[in-house]
Amino acid sequence: MALAHPEPGEVLRGSLATTACMETLQVGYLHAVAAAAGCSLSQPFPDNGIDWHVSHGAAEHTVDDEVTIKVQLKATYQVAARPPGPTFAFTLDNEHLVKLARTPVAVHKILVVMLVPRERRDWLSAGHDGLDLRHCCYWTNLAGHPVTGRRRTTVRIPTTRIFDDRALCEIMTRVGSGGTP
């Protein structure tokens, strides 16, 4: 049995499937954003199509002192970084879309899509001044979105909705005042 050896300057990465690694990366991104926003996270078990519950407590919320949203995470390397235009296309299984598009709801849901480079070695870089994750997460509220495909539906993700701590705080402020994400 021959052992795989990395090219000079490369490291030997594990054999975990790329999609599993993408899932782990986006969870790390969500954790970082939630921490910076002062939010707590919980993972439903079993997940039943929703990956995370994010809660935000603030005395200024008018509907409750703590509000929660549900988050569905997705990741792709099929969309390049910094997509041109106001939106980019992302395809969802209709089963997921129906869950995310349901209205009315007691707890609002958002879809968070992470764009990652194709090669794992390009996903992050670390230095004395920080840890940089590549590329970016974008969010959208799909409430009321119609199913248009037989098995899958393409939705448009706004490129102006970068998912970061500030965006999460703004989402929670709107939900905390009785509005939508």
Contact map, one row per residue, 1 for C-alpha under 8 A:
1110000000000000000000000000000000000000000000000000000000000000000000000000000000000000000000000000000000000000000000000000000000000000000000000000000000000000000000000000000000000
1111000000000000000000000000000000000000000000000000000000000000000000000000000000000000000000000000000000000000000000000000000000000000000000000000000000000000000000000000000000000
1111100000000000000000000000000000000000000000000000000000000000000000000000000000000000000000000000000000000000000000000000000000000000000000000000000000000000000000000000000000000
0111110000000000000000000000000000000000000000000000000000000000000000000000000000000000000000000000000000000000000000000000000000000000000000000000000000000000000000000000000000000
0011111000010000000000000000000000000000000000000000000000000000000000000000000000000000000000000000000000000000000000000000000000000000000000000000000000000000000000000000000000000
0001111111110000000000000000000000000000000000000000000000000000000000000000000000000000000000000000000000000000000000000000000000000000000000000000000000000000000000000000000000000
0000111111100000000000000000000000000000000000000000000000000000000000000000000000000000000000000000000000000000000000000000000000000000000000000000000000000000000000000000000000000
0000011111000000000000000000000000000000000000000000000000000000000000000000000000000000000000000000000000000000000000000000000000000000000000000000000000000000000000000000000000000
0000011111100000000000000000000000000000000000000000000000000000000000000000000000000000000000000000000000000000000000000000000000000000000000000000000000000000000000000000000000000
0000011111110000000000000000000000000000000000000000000000000000000000000000000000000000000000000000000000000000000000000000000000000000000000000000000000000000000000000000000000000
0000011011111000000000000000000000000000000000000000000000000000000000000000000000000000000000000000000000000000000000000000000000000000000000000000000000000000000000000000000000000
0000110001111100000000000000000000000000000000000000000000000000000000000000000000000000000000000000000000000000000000000000000000000000000000000000000000000000000000000000000000000
0000000000111110000000000000000000000000000000000000000000000000000000000000000000000000000000000000000000000000000000000000000000000000000000000000000000000000000000000000000000000
0000000000011111000000000000000000000000000000000000000000000000000000000000000000000000000000000000000000000000000000000000000000000000000000000000000000000000000000000000000000000
0000000000001111100000000000000000000000000000000000000000000000000000000000000000000000000000000000000000000000000000000000000000000000000000000000000000000000000000000000000000000
0000000000000111110110000000000000000000000000000000000000000000000000000000000000000000000000000000000000000000000000000000000000000000000000000000000000000000000000000000000000000
0000000000000011111110000000000000000000000000000000000000000000000000000000000000000000000000000000000000000000000000000000000000000000000000000000000000000000000000000000000000000
0000000000000001111111000000000000000000000000000000000000000000000000000000000000000000000000000000000000000000000000010000000000000000000000000000000000000000000000000000000000000
0000000000000000111111100000000000000000000000000000000000000000000000000000000000000000000000000000000000000000000000000000000000000000000000000000000000000000000000000000000000000
0000000000000001111111110000000000000000000000000000000000000000000000000000000000000000000000000000000000000000000000000000000000000000000000000000000000000000000000000000000000000
0000000000000001111111111000000000000000000000000000000000000000000000000000000000000000000000000000000000000000000000000000000000000000000000000000000000000000000000000000000000000
0000000000000000011111111100000000000000000000000000000000000000000000000011000000000000000000000000000000000000000100000000000000000000000000000000000000000000000000000000000000000
0000000000000000001111111110000000000000000000000000000000000000000000001110000000000000000000000000000000000000000000000000000000000000000000000000000000000000000000000000000000000
0000000000000000000111111111000000000000000000000000000000000000000000000000000000000000000000000000000000000000000000000000000000000000000000000000000000000000000000000000000000000
0000000000000000000011111111100000000000000000000000000000000000000000000000000000000000000000000000000000000000000000000000000000000000000000000000000000000000000000000000000000000
0000000000000000000001111111110000000000000000000000000000000000000000001110000000000000000000000000000000000000010000000000000000000000000000000000000000000000000000000000000000000
0000000000000000000000111111111000000000000000000000000000000000000000001000000000000000000000000000000000000000000000000000000000000000000000000000000000000000000000000000000000000
0000000000000000000000011111111100000000000000000000000000000000000000000000000000000000000000000000000000000000000000000000000000000000000000000000000000000000000000000000000000000
0000000000000000000000001111111110000000000000000000000000000000000000000000000000000000000000000000000000000000000000000000000000001000000000000000000000000000000000000000000000000
0000000000000000000000000111111111000000000000000000000000000000000000000000000000000000000000000000000000000000000000000000000000000000000000000000000000000000000000000000000000000
0000000000000000000000000011111111100000100000000000000000000000000000000000000000000000000000000000000000000000000000000000000000000000000000000000000000000000000000000000000000000
0000000000000000000000000001111111110000000000000000000000000000000000000000000000000000000000000000000000000000000000000000000000000000000000000000000000000000000000000000000000000
0000000000000000000000000000111111111000000000000000000000000000000000000000000000000000000000000000000000000000000000000000000000000000000000000000000000000000001110010000000000000
0000000000000000000000000000011111111111100000000000010000000000000000000000000000000000000000000000000000000000000000000000000000000000000000000000000000000000000010010000000000000
0000000000000000000000000000001111111111000000000000000000000000000000000000000000000000000000000000000000000000000000000000000000000000000000000000000000000000000000000000000000000
0000000000000000000000000000000111111110000000000000000000000000000000000000000000000000000000000000000000000000000000000000000000000000000000000000000000000000000010000000000000000
0000000000000000000000000000000011111110000000000000000000000000000000000000000000000000000000000000000000000000000000000000000000000000000000000000000000000000000011011000000000000
0000000000000000000000000000000001111111000000000000000100000000000000000000000000000000000000000000000000000000000000000000000000000000000000000000000000000000000000000000000000000
0000000000000000000000000000000001111111100000000000011110000000000000000000000000000000000000000000000000000000000000000000000000000000000000000000000000000000000000000000000000000
0000000000000000000000000000000001100111110000000000011100000000000000000000000000000000000000000000000000000000000000000000000000000000000000000000000000000000000000000000000000000
0000000000000000000000000000001001000011111000000001111000000000000000000000000000000000000000000000000000000000000000000000000000000000000000000000000000000000000000000000000000000
0000000000000000000000000000000000000001111100000001110000000000000000000000000000000000000000000000000000000000000000000000000000000000000000000000000000000000000000000000000000000
0000000000000000000000000000000000000000111110100011100000000000000000000000000000000000000000000000000000000000000000000000000000000000000000000000000000000000000000000000000000000
0000000000000000000000000000000000000000011111110111100000000000000000000000000000000000000000000000000000000000000000000000000000000000000000000000000000000000000000000000000000000
0000000000000000000000000000000000000000001111110000000000000000000000000000000000000000000000000000000000000000000000000000000000000000000000000000000000000000000000000000000000000
0000000000000000000000000000000000000000000111110000000000000000000000000000000000000000000000000000000000000000000000000000000000000000000000000000000000000000000000000000000000000
0000000000000000000000000000000000000000001111111111000000000000000000000000000000000000000000000000000000000000000000000000000000000000000000000000000000000000000000000000000000000
0000000000000000000000000000000000000000000111111110000000000000000000000000000000000000000000000000000000000000000000000000000000000000000000000000000000000000000000000000000000000
0000000000000000000000000000000000000000000000111110000000000000000000010000000000000000000000010010000000000000000000000000000000000000000000000000000000000000000000000000000000000
0000000000000000000000000000000000000000000100111111000000000000000001110000000000000000000000000000000000000000000000000000000000000000000000000000000000000000000000000000000000000
0000000000000000000000000000000000000000001100111111100000000000000001111000000000000000000000000000000000000000000000000000000000000000000000000000000000000000000000000000000000000
0000000000000000000000000000000000000000111100100111110000000000000001110000000000000000000000000000000000000000000000000000000000000000000000000000000000000000000000000000000000000
0000000000000000000000000000000000000000111100000011111000000000000111100000000000000000000000000000000000000000000000000000000000000000000000000000000000000000000000000000000000000
0000000000000000000000000000000001000011110000000001111100000000000111100000000000000000000000000000000000000000000000000000000000000000000000000000000000000000000000000000000000000
0000000000000000000000000000000000000011100000000000111110000000011110000000000000000000000000000000000000000000000000000000000000000000000000000000000000000000000000000000000000000
0000000000000000000000000000000000000111000000000000011111000000011100000000000000000000000000000000000000000000000000000000000000000000000000000000000000000000000000000001000000000
0000000000000000000000000000000000000010000000000000001111101000111000000000000000000000000000000000000000000000000000000000000000000000000000000000000000000000000000000000000000000
0000000000000000000000000000000000000000000000000000000111111000110000000000000000000000000000000000000000000000000000000000000000000000000000000000000000000000000000000000000000000
0000000000000000000000000000000000000000000000000000000011111100100000000000000000000000000000000000000000000000000000000000000000000000000000000000000000000000000000000000000000000
0000000000000000000000000000000000000000000000000000000001111100100000000000000000000000000000000000000000000000000000000000000000000000000000000000000000000000000000000000000100000
0000000000000000000000000000000000000000000000000000000011111111111000000000000000000000000000000000000000000000000000000000000000000000000000000000000000000000000000000000100110000
0000000000000000000000000000000000000000000000000000000000111111100000000000000000000000000000000000000000000000000000000000000000000000000000000000000000000000000000000000000111000
0000000000000000000000000000000000000000000000000000000000001111101000000000000000000000000000000000000000000000000000000000000000000000000000000000000000000000000000000000000111000
0000000000000000000000000000000000000000000000000000000000001111111000000000000000000000000000000000000000000000000000000000000000000000000000000000000000000000000000000000000100000
0000000000000000000000000000000000000000000000000000000011111111111000000000000000000000000000000000000000000000000000000000000000000000000000000000000000000000000000000000000100000
0000000000000000000000000000000000000000000000000000001111001001111100000000000000000000000000000000000000000000000000000000000000000000000000000000000000000000000000000000000100000
0000000000000000000000000000000000000000000000000000001110001011111110000000000000000000000000000000000000000000000000000000000000000000000000000000000000000000000000000001001100000
0000000000000000000000000000000000000000000000000000111100000000011111000000000000000000000000000000000000110000000000000000000000000000000000000000000000000000000000000001000000000
0000000000000000000000000000000000000000000000000000111000000000001111100000000000000000000000000000000000111100000000000000000000000000000000000000000000000000000000000001000000000
0000000000000000000000000000000000000000000000000111110000000000000111110000000000000000000000000000000000111100000000000000000000000000000000000000000000000000000000000000000000000
0000000000000000000000000000000000000000000000000111110000000000000011111000000000000000000000000000000000001111000000000000000000000000000000000000000000000000000000000000000000000
0000000000000000000000000000000000000000000000001111000000000000000001111100000000000000000000000000000000001111000000000000000000000000000000000000000000000000000000000000000000000
0000000000000000000000100110000000000000000000000010000000000000000000111110000000000000000000000000000000000011110000000000000000000000000000000000000000000000000000000000000000000
0000000000000000000000100100000000000000000000000000000000000000000000011111000000000000000000000000000000000011110000000000000000000000000000000000000000000000000000000000000000000
0000000000000000000001100100000000000000000000000000000000000000000000001111100000000000000000000000000000000000111100000000000000000000000000000000000000000000000000000000000000000
0000000000000000000001000000000000000000000000000000000000000000000000000111111000000000000000000000000000000000111100000000000000000000000000000000000000000000000000000000000000000
0000000000000000000000000000000000000000000000000000000000000000000000000011111100000000000000000000000000000000001111000000000000000000000000000000000000000000000000000000000000000
0000000000000000000000000000000000000000000000000000000000000000000000000001111100000000000000000000000000000000001001000000000000000000000000000000000000000000000000000000000000000
0000000000000000000000000000000000000000000000000000000000000000000000000001111110100001000000000000000000000000001000000000000000000000000000000000000000000000000000000000000000000
0000000000000000000000000000000000000000000000000000000000000000000000000000111111100000000000000000000000000000001110000000000000000000000000000000000000000000000000000000000000000
0000000000000000000000000000000000000000000000000000000000000000000000000000001111100000000000000000000000000000001110000000000000000011000000000000000000000000000000000000000000000
0000000000000000000000000000000000000000000000000000000000000000000000000000000111110000000000000000000000000000000000000000000000000000000000000000000000000010000000000000000000000
0000000000000000000000000000000000000000000000000000000000000000000000000000001111111011000000000000000000000000000000000000000000000000000000000000000000000010000000000000000000000
0000000000000000000000000000000000000000000000000000000000000000000000000000000001111111000000000000000000000000000000000000000000000000000000000000000000000000000000000000000000000
0000000000000000000000000000000000000000000000000000000000000000000000000000000000111111000000000000000000000000000000000000000000000000000000000000000000000010000000000000000000000
0000000000000000000000000000000000000000000000000000000000000000000000000000000000011111000000000000000000000000000000000000000000000000000000000000000000000111000000000000000000000
0000000000000000000000000000000000000000000000000000000000000000000000000000000000111111100000000000000000000000000000000000000000000000000000000000000000011110000000000000000000000
0000000000000000000000000000000000000000000000000000000000000000000000000000001000111111110000000000000000000000000000000000000000000000000000000000000000011110000000000000000000000
0000000000000000000000000000000000000000000000000000000000000000000000000000000000000011111000000000000000000000000000000000000000000000000000000000000001111000000000000000000000000
0000000000000000000000000000000000000000000000000000000000000000000000000000000000000001111100000000000000000000000000000000000000000000000000000000000001111000000000000000000000000
0000000000000000000000000000000000000000000000000000000000000000000000000000000000000000111110000000000000000000000000000000000000000000000000000000000111100000000000000000000000000
0000000000000000000000000000000000000000000000000000000000000000000000000000000000000000011111011000000000000000000000000000000000000000000000000000000111100000000000000000000000000
0000000000000000000000000000000000000000000000000000000000000000000000000000000000000000001111111000000000000000000000000000000000000000000000000000001110000000000000000000000000000
0000000000000000000000000000000000000000000000000000000000000000000000000000000000000000000111111100000000000000000000000000000000000000000000000010111110000000000000000000000000000
0000000000000000000000000000000000000000000000000000000000000000000000000000000000000000000011111110000000000000000000000000000000000000000000000000000000000000000000000000000000000
0000000000000000000000000000000000000000000000001000000000000000000000000000000000000000000111111111000000000000000000000000000000000000000000000000000000000000000000000000000000000
0000000000000000000000000000000000000000000000000000000000000000000000000000000000000000000111111111100000000000000000000000000000000000000001001010000010000000000000000000000000000
0000000000000000000000000000000000000000000000000000000000000000000000000000000000000000000001111111110000000000000000000000000000000000000000000010000000000000000000000000000000000
0000000000000000000000000000000000000000000000001000000000000000000000000000000000000000000000111111110000000000000000000000000000000000000000000000000000000000000000000000000000000
0000000000000000000000000000000000000000000000000000000000000000000000000000000000000000000000011111110000001110000000000000000000000000000011100000000000000000000000000000000000000
0000000000000000000000000000000000000000000000000000000000000000000000000000000000000000000000001111111000000000000000000000000000000000000011111100000000000000000000000000000000000
0000000000000000000000000000000000000000000000000000000000000000000000000000000000000000000000000111111110000000000000000000000000000000000000110000000000000000000000000000000000000
0000000000000000000000000000000000000000000000000000000000000000000000000000000000000000000000000000111110000000000000000000000000000000000000110000000000000000000000000000000000000
0000000000000000000000000000000000000000000000000000000000000000000000000000000000000000000000000000011111000000000000000000000000000000000000000000000000000000000000000000000000000
0000000000000000000000000000000000000000000000000000000000000000000000000000000000000000000000000000011111110000000000000000000000000000000000000000000000000000000000000000000000000
0000000000000000000000000000000000000000000000000000000000000000000000000000000000000000000000000000000111110000000000000000000000000000000000000000000000000000000000000000000000000
0000000000000000000000000000000000000000000000000000000000000000000111000000000000000000000000000000000011111000000000000000000000000000000000000000000000000000000000000000000000000
0000000000000000000000000000000000000000000000000000000000000000000111000000000000000000000000000000000011111100000000000000000000000000000000000000000000000000000000000000001000011
0000000000000000000000000000000000000000000000000000000000000000000011110000000000000000000000000001000000111110000000000000000000000000000011100000000000000000000000000000000000001
0000000000000000000000000000000000000000000000000000000000000000000011110000000000000000000000000001000000011111000000000000000000000000001111000000000000000000000000000000000000001
0000000000000000000000000000000000000000000000000000000000000000000000111100000000000000000000000001000000001111100000000000000000000000001111000000000000000000000000000000000000000
0000000000000000000000000000000000000000000000000000000000000000000000111100000000000000000000000000000000000111110000000000000000000000111100000000000000000000001000000000000000000
0000000000000000000000000000000000000000000000000000000000000000000000001111000000000000000000000000000000000011111000000000000000000000111000000000000000000000000000000000000000000
0000000000000000000000000100000000000000000000000000000000000000000000001111000000000000000000000000000000000001111100000000000000000011110000000000000000000000000000000000000000000
0000000000000000000000000000000000000000000000000000000000000000000000000011111110000000000000000000000000000000111110000000000000000111100000000000000000000000000000000000000000000
0000000000000000000001000000000000000000000000000000000000000000000000000011100110000000000000000000000000000000011111000010000000000111000000000000000000000000000000000000000000000
0000000000000000000000000000000000000000000000000000000000000000000000000000100110000000000000000000000000000000001111110110000000000110000000000000000000000000000000000000000000000
0000000000000000000000000000000000000000000000000000000000000000000000000000110000000000000000000000000000000000000111110100000000000000000000000000000000000000000000000000000000000
0000000000000000000000000000000000000000000000000000000000000000000000000000000000000000000000000000000000000000000011111110000000000000000000000000000000000000000000000000000000000
0000000000000000010000000000000000000000000000000000000000000000000000000000000000000000000000000000000000000000000011111110000000000000000000000000000000000000000000000000000000000
0000000000000000000000000000000000000000000000000000000000000000000000000000000000000000000000000000000000000000000000111111000000000000000000000000000000000000000000000000000000000
0000000000000000000000000000000000000000000000000000000000000000000000000000000000000000000000000000000000000000000011111111100000000100000000000000000000000000000000000000000000000
0000000000000000000000000000000000000000000000000000000000000000000000000000000000000000000000000000000000000000000110111111100000001110000000000000000000000000000000000000000000000
0000000000000000000000000000000000000000000000000000000000000000000000000000000000000000000000000000000000000000000000001111110000111100000000000000000000000000000000000000000000000
0000000000000000000000000000000000000000000000000000000000000000000000000000000000000000000000000000000000000000000000000111111000111000000000000000000000000000000000000000000000000
0000000000000000000000000000000000000000000000000000000000000000000000000000000000000000000000000000000000000000000000000001111111110000000000000000000000000000000000000000000000000
0000000000000000000000000000000000000000000000000000000000000000000000000000000000000000000000000000000000000000000000000000111111100000000000000000000000000000000000000000000000000
0000000000000000000000000000000000000000000000000000000000000000000000000000000000000000000000000000000000000000000000000000011111000000000000000000000000000000000000000000000000000
0000000000000000000000000000000000000000000000000000000000000000000000000000000000000000000000000000000000000000000000000000011111100000000000000000000000000000000000000000000000000
0000000000000000000000000000000000000000000000000000000000000000000000000000000000000000000000000000000000000000000000000000011111110000000000000000000000000000000000000000000000000
0000000000000000000000000000000000000000000000000000000000000000000000000000000000000000000000000000000000000000000000000001111011111000000000000000000000000000000000000000000000000
0000000000000000000000000000000000000000000000000000000000000000000000000000000000000000000000000000000000000000000000000001110001111100000000000000000000000000000000000000000000000
0000000000000000000000000000100000000000000000000000000000000000000000000000000000000000000000000000000000000000000000000011100000111111000000000000000000000000000000000000000000000
0000000000000000000000000000000000000000000000000000000000000000000000000000000000000000000000000000000000000000001110000111000000011111000000000000000000000000000000000000000000000
0000000000000000000000000000000000000000000000000000000000000000000000000000000010000000000000000000000000000000011110000010000000001111100000000000000000000000000000000000000000000
0000000000000000000000000000000000000000000000000000000000000000000000000000000010000000000000000000000000000000011100000000000000001111110000000000000000000000011000000000000000000
0000000000000000000000000000000000000000000000000000000000000000000000000000000000000000000000000000000000000001111000000000000000000011111000000000000000000000011100000000000000000
0000000000000000000000000000000000000000000000000000000000000000000000000000000000000000000000000000000000000001110000000000000000000001111100000000000000001111111000000000000000000
0000000000000000000000000000000000000000000000000000000000000000000000000000000000000000000000000000000000000111100000000000000000000000111110000000000000001100111000000000000000000
0000000000000000000000000000000000000000000000000000000000000000000000000000000000000000000000000000000000000111000000000000000000000000011111000000000000001100100000000000000000000
0000000000000000000000000000000000000000000000000000000000000000000000000000000000000000000000000001100000001110000000000000000000000000001111100000000000000000000000000000000000001
0000000000000000000000000000000000000000000000000000000000000000000000000000000000000000000000001001100000001110000000000000000000000000000111111000000000000000000000000000000000000
0000000000000000000000000000000000000000000000000000000000000000000000000000000000000000000000000001111000001000000000000000000000000000000011111000000000000000000000000000000000000
0000000000000000000000000000000000000000000000000000000000000000000000000000000000000000000000000000111000000000000000000000000000000000000001111100000000000000000000000000000000000
0000000000000000000000000000000000000000000000000000000000000000000000000000000000000000000000001000100000000000000000000000000000000000000001111110000000000000000000000000000000000
0000000000000000000000000000000000000000000000000000000000000000000000000000000000000000000000000000100000000000000000000000000000000000000000011111000000000000000000000000000000000
0000000000000000000000000000000000000000000000000000000000000000000000000000000000000000000001001100000000000000000000000000000000000000000000001111100110000000000000000000000000000
0000000000000000000000000000000000000000000000000000000000000000000000000000000000000000000000000000000000000000000000000000000000000000000000000111110111000000000000000000000000000
0000000000000000000000000000000000000000000000000000000000000000000000000000000000000000000001000000000000000000000000000000000000000000000000000011111111000000000000000000000000000
0000000000000000000000000000000000000000000000000000000000000000000000000000000000000000000001000000000000000000000000000000000000000000000000000001111110000000000000000000000000000
0000000000000000000000000000000000000000000000000000000000000000000000000000000000000000000011000000000000000000000000000000000000000000000000000000111110000000000000000000000000000
0000000000000000000000000000000000000000000000000000000000000000000000000000000000000000001111000000000000000000000000000000000000000000000000000011111111000000000000000000000000000
0000000000000000000000000000000000000000000000000000000000000000000000000000000000000000001111001000000000000000000000000000000000000000000000000011111111100000000000000000000000000
0000000000000000000000000000000000000000000000000000000000000000000000000000000000000000111100000000000000000000000000000000000000000000000000000001100111110000000000000000000000000
0000000000000000000000000000000000000000000000000000000000000000000000000000000000000000111100000000000000000000000000000000000000000000000000000000000011111000000000000000000000000
0000000000000000000000000000000000000000000000000000000000000000000000000000000000000011110000000000000000000000000000000000000000000000000000000000000001111100000000000000000000000
0000000000000000000000000000000000000000000000000000000000000000000000000000000000000011110000000000000000000000000000000000000000000000011100000000000000111110000000000000000000000
0000000000000000000000000000000000000000000000000000000000000000000000000000000000000111000000000000000000000000000000000000000000000000011100000000000000011111100000000000000000000
0000000000000000000000000000000000000000000000000000000000000000000000000000000001101111000000000000000000000000000000000000000000000000010000000000000000001111110000000000000000000
0000000000000000000000000000000000000000000000000000000000000000000000000000000000000100000000000000000000000000000000000000000000000000010000000000000000000111110000000000000000000
0000000000000000000000000000000000000000000000000000000000000000000000000000000000000000000000000000000000000000000000000000000000000000011100000000000000000111111000100000000000000
0000000000000000000000000000000000000000000000000000000000000000000000000000000000000000000000000000000000000000000000000000000000000001111000000000000000000011111100100000000000000
0000000000000000000000000000000010000000000000000000000000000000000000000000000000000000000000000000000000000001000000000000000000000001111000000000000000000000111111110000000000000
0000000000000000000000000000000010000000000000000000000000000000000000000000000000000000000000000000000000000000000000000000000000000000100000000000000000000000011111110000000000000
0000000000000000000000000000000011011000000000000000000000000000000000000000000000000000000000000000000000000000000000000000000000000000000000000000000000000000001111111000000000000
0000000000000000000000000000000000001000000000000000000000000000000000000000000000000000000000000000000000000000000000000000000000000000000000000000000000000000001111111100000000000
0000000000000000000000000000000000000000000000000000000000000000000000000000000000000000000000000000000000000000000000000000000000000000000000000000000000000000111111111110000000000
0000000000000000000000000000000011001000000000000000000000000000000000000000000000000000000000000000000000000000000000000000000000000000000000000000000000000000001111111111000000000
0000000000000000000000000000000000001000000000000000000000000000000000000000000000000000000000000000000000000000000000000000000000000000000000000000000000000000000011111111100000000
0000000000000000000000000000000000000000000000000000000000000000000000000000000000000000000000000000000000000000000000000000000000000000000000000000000000000000000001111111110000000
0000000000000000000000000000000000000000000000000000000000000000000000000000000000000000000000000000000000000000000000000000000000000000000000000000000000000000000000111111111000011
0000000000000000000000000000000000000000000000000000000100000000001110000000000000000000000000000000000000000000000000000000000000000000000000000000000000000000000000011111111100001
0000000000000000000000000000000000000000000000000000000000001000000000000000000000000000000000000000000000000000000000000000000000000000000000000000000000000000000000001111111110000
0000000000000000000000000000000000000000000000000000000000000000000000000000000000000000000000000000000000000000000000000000000000000000000000000000000000000000000000000111111111111
0000000000000000000000000000000000000000000000000000000000000000001000000000000000000000000000000000000000010000000000000000000000000000000000000000000000000000000000000011111111111
0000000000000000000000000000000000000000000000000000000000011111111000000000000000000000000000000000000000000000000000000000000000000000000000000000000000000000000000000001111111100
0000000000000000000000000000000000000000000000000000000000001110000000000000000000000000000000000000000000000000000000000000000000000000000000000000000000000000000000000000111111100
0000000000000000000000000000000000000000000000000000000000000110000000000000000000000000000000000000000000000000000000000000000000000000000000000000000000000000000000000000011111110
0000000000000000000000000000000000000000000000000000000000000000000000000000000000000000000000000000000000000000000000000000000000000000000000000000000000000000000000000000011111111
0000000000000000000000000000000000000000000000000000000000000000000000000000000000000000000000000000000000010000000000000000000000000000000000000000000000000000000000000010011001111
0000000000000000000000000000000000000000000000000000000000000000000000000000000000000000000000000000000000011100000000000000000000000000000010000000000000000000000000000011011000111
